Amino acid sequence: MDVEISKLIEGVVRNRFGDGVISSVKVAEDTDHDGDRIFMVTVVFEGKGPLDDEKTATVIRHIRHKLREHREETFPIISFMSKNDAEGINAEAA
């Protein structure tokens, strides 16, 4: 995974939602069912209320725009989870 691409995606997400809303952004390279490269993006938010629907619905468009500026055509697949849910998953894995 290219660190520059990971930071670019994280920057777009954090910029889109503002300070104090996003706890972490994890980006992993994967392949889809057709064998094409994808970026799996997991956004963990603080959980102090629901995320803005308009921002969650359009964040991929903003990420794709930035990726294309860097000549990267890999499609991002994004998922959102609250910090509490992420901590629960980490506790189960331990």
Secondary structure, 3 states (H helix, E strand, C coil): CCHHHHHHHHHHHHHHHCCCCEEEEEEEEEECCCCCEEEEEEEEECCCCCCCHHHHHHHHHHHHHHHHHCCCCCEEEEEEEEHHHHHHHHHHHC
